[in-house]
Amino acid sequence: MTQGSIVGNLFNFALPLFCGNIFQQLYNTVDSIVVGNFVGKEALAAVGSVDSVIFTFIGFFVGMSTGAGVVISQYFGAKDEKNVSIAVHTTIVFTFILSVICTVSALLALPLFLRLLAIPDDVYEEARVYLQLYFAGVSGMLFYNMGSGILRAVGDSRRPLFFLLFSSILNIVLDLLFVAVFKMGVAGAAWATIISQFLSALLVLFVLFREKEMYRLRVKKLRLDKFMLRNIVKIGLPGGLRMMIVAFSNVFVQSYINAFGSAAMAGWSSYGKIDKICILPSQSIDLAITTFAGQNLGAGNVERTKKGTRTALFLNWAVSFFLIVVTMIFAEKLVACFNQDADVLRFGTMFVRYMMPFYMVLSVNSTFSGSLQGAGNTKIPVAIMMGSFIVVRQIYLFIISRLTTSVLWIVLGYPVGWCLSSLLMTIYYHRTDLEHYRIVAKQ
């Protein structure tokens, strides 16, 4: 990414990444579609209402993997073969340690989260079963994300796509088999996801062990290097904590929504699945600019980094505008894919049409924060997002829940945080000297 067309680099990297993310998102989305149509709205509400709990744990890991990706991409951009290899092996060992911690802590904290969500009685048992099974098999997803993150850090976003294509198709087949044929309910959906994620993890690890480039994995080199681990944690920990805390704060947002009953919960779940698919192009562009910034700063090219960030922002706006138009027009039909209950359709359609226009604003925040992450600058961006997404949002919800009984005003707490964060992130980015935040240092 240090040479050639900026648009071409970003597009060629982001497109297969977007396709891969689409297939990865299909895991949970297909779970919701299948249980919503073959089990009922309560099952749909159960699967959708626990997303915030899942991402409380997964978000921390994703943030840490971002730290690893930044370190690897900068060494790769500097053509430092020795430190690329050390960083890759440290990353895999660290992944194993984190996967054990994530699995055990999530299962132990499960009763607490279910109480915090204030899940209605008609949804509680299905939510508990789905969460328990999901976390028991979460290590497959963690290893896939970290392994594919290594490949993306060196500019390879195609092979992870092929692995996801295979495992996503398998997930769809298993969902239909376990839920529609074997009548296993939400447990069947969870098992389908676990099996598929483990296969994708095995495939990406197989490639890394067979690779001939500098980032090849070798068993004898698997160890924690203190210098690399310190760099990975330094970059990844603020982002990991931010994502974990934001997701945890959303547990309380979900509890506000749960108070309106299973139809509102199912409608919010339907919107949530649509949202997670629509946000993928922006996330792919953001990951592209993170890697682009990391490699170009590693090569000492600050001006090219800035041009790449501006290009990424315009691409984000163009894609967001297109998706806003499409979802506003077909909102009801999109929600109907998950459940045809009249109340679910009413809630879901309302959420889509009021929330989607704010994607133009959210693109600003994600683009600038992605570029700053590639530079290794995470502390202030994390503070901005935590303040906007957590503190301000929770204050808003506390006040608005006492002034109105409308669920719409509750969910509008999300765009309130997006708008504030985008404004502050824009100001901070334009006052930042990217050269100052280069993190590559020779051992």
Summary of the structure (lengths in Angstrom):
residues: 443
radius of gyration: 21.0
end to end distance: 24.3
largest distance: 62.5
contacts: 1699
relative contact order: 0.14
helix: 84%
strand: 0%
